[in-house]
């Protein structure tokens, strides 16, 4: 069992930056890949970025060059540094952890990011 809690969301102006955090607890030895997803009103939940335990990242095309995903394994923390934010980035951002055996996805409750002037 894995529990995920996101934090760091809020209101930011276009062009600004935010850093999201995800605190994980539980059986993290069963987790290899973690990631961030987001869901805007009226849209499907979409993948933002993923990262393996060893630190290999992937990014959605829409955030490449602007967002950076990272993790601190000893602290069981996942981060998303978001720069050059636009109104299109407004969404609820969810932390995700993928179980290796008996494949299963764990989700946090989400944190709201609003980009507005």
Secondary structure, DSSP 8 states (H G I E B T S, - for coil): -EEEEEE--EEE-TT--EEEEEEEEE-GGGEEEEEEEEE-TTS--EEEEEE-TT--EEE-TTTTTTEEEEEETTTTEEEEEE-S--GGG-EEEEEEEEETTTTEEEE---EEEEE--
